[in-house]
Amino acid sequence: MNSKTKKWLHMIAFILVIIGGVNWGLFGLFTFDFVETVFGSWSPTLAEVIYTLIGIAAVYLAITHVTECRVCAKKQEAAK
């Protein structure tokens, strides 16, 4: 995968994880499900697809974090 593709994939995953985190925060504080409110009214299946994409994005970021994170990369270089 080239670096431009990796960059876009990382950005999309990051945005999805932020949406998921904000959604959980709103749900925990106010019992308000943002994703369901915005996308569930169009189609419950669409909300489920978005939840699935958020989960996949979180797994992707967890797996690629060490190699993509500038702070972690600096720590790895310092440890060598």
LUMDO-969859 format. One line per field, with one value per residue (C-alpha): residue in three letters; chain; y, z, x; residue number from 1. Coordinates in Angstrom, 3 decimals. Each point is the difference from the previous one (the first is absolute). Example, Ala and Ser with C-alpha at 12.3 -4.5 7.8 and 13.67 -1.06 7.14 Angstrom:
residues 2
rest (ala  ser)
kette (A  A)
yy (-4.500  3.440)
zz (7.800  -0.660)
xx (12.300  1.370)
nr (1  2)
This chain:
residues 80
rest (met  asn  ser  lys  thr  lys  lys  trp  leu  his  met  ile  ala  phe  ile  leu  val  ile  ile  gly  gly  val  asn  trp  gly  leu  phe  gly  leu  phe  thr  phe  asp  phe  val  glu  thr  val  phe  gly  ser  trp  ser  pro  thr  leu  ala  glu  val  ile  tyr  thr  leu  ile  gly  ile  ala  ala  val  tyr  leu  ala  ile  thr  his  val  thr  glu  cys  arg  val  cys  ala  lys  lys  gln  glu  ala  ala  lys)
kette (A  A  A  A  A  A  A  A  A  A  A  A  A  A  A  A  A  A  A  A  A  A  A  A  A  A  A  A  A  A  A  A  A  A  A  A  A  A  A  A  A  A  A  A  A  A  A  A  A  A  A  A  A  A  A  A  A  A  A  A  A  A  A  A  A  A  A  A  A  A  A  A  A  A  A  A  A  A  A  A)
yy (0.000  3.372  2.825  2.116  -2.871  -0.648  3.668  0.053  -3.273  1.312  3.274  -1.790  -2.424  2.868  1.940  -3.094  -0.680  3.625  -0.289  -3.216  1.571  3.057  -2.265  -2.022  3.200  1.391  -3.301  -0.260  3.566  0.546  -3.418  1.556  -2.234  2.415  -2.616  -1.560  3.402  1.249  -3.169  -2.327  2.155  -0.671  -3.674  -2.086  -2.049  3.131  0.667  -3.616  0.383  3.158  -1.748  -2.836  2.434  1.736  -3.350  -0.959  3.418  -0.466  -3.403  1.407  2.876  -2.350  -2.267  2.747  2.426  -0.763  0.389  3.023  2.040  2.607  -0.036  -3.788  0.012  2.490  -2.192  -3.052  1.906  1.211  -3.552  -1.302)
zz (0.000  -0.929  2.516  -1.467  0.378  3.535  0.860  -1.251  1.712  3.244  -0.265  -0.673  2.860  2.328  -0.873  0.524  3.390  1.039  -1.029  2.007  3.035  -0.106  -0.432  3.094  1.972  -0.928  0.807  3.357  1.037  -1.509  -1.239  -3.486  -2.892  -2.668  -2.698  0.451  0.051  -3.157  -2.084  1.577  -1.199  -3.614  0.510  3.074  -2.186  -0.842  3.708  0.428  -2.936  1.563  3.361  -1.804  -1.848  3.287  1.528  -2.985  0.127  3.676  -0.652  -2.939  2.103  2.844  -2.347  -1.932  2.877  0.779  -3.596  -0.831  3.217  -0.086  3.792  0.141  -2.938  1.863  3.105  -2.069  -1.561  3.423  1.370  -2.719)
xx (0.000  1.489  0.398  -2.804  -2.483  1.223  -0.447  -3.599  -0.830  1.468  -1.967  -3.292  0.608  0.920  -3.169  -2.154  1.601  -0.585  -3.664  -0.271  1.652  -2.241  -3.013  0.970  0.620  -3.416  -1.636  1.747  -0.788  -3.437  -1.203  0.040  1.050  1.266  0.613  -3.420  -1.696  1.689  0.228  -2.567  -2.881  1.054  0.588  0.758  2.329  2.025  0.573  1.159  2.406  1.432  0.439  1.796  2.275  0.836  0.937  2.154  1.685  0.810  1.562  1.967  1.362  0.874  1.952  1.786  0.510  3.640  1.137  -2.189  0.286  2.766  0.407  0.306  2.415  2.227  -0.109  0.990  2.915  1.168  -0.099  2.336)
nr (1  2  3  4  5  6  7  8  9  10  11  12  13  14  15  16  17  18  19  20  21  22  23  24  25  26  27  28  29  30  31  32  33  34  35  36  37  38  39  40  41  42  43  44  45  46  47  48  49  50  51  52  53  54  55  56  57  58  59  60  61  62  63  64  65  66  67  68  69  70  71  72  73  74  75  76  77  78  79  80)
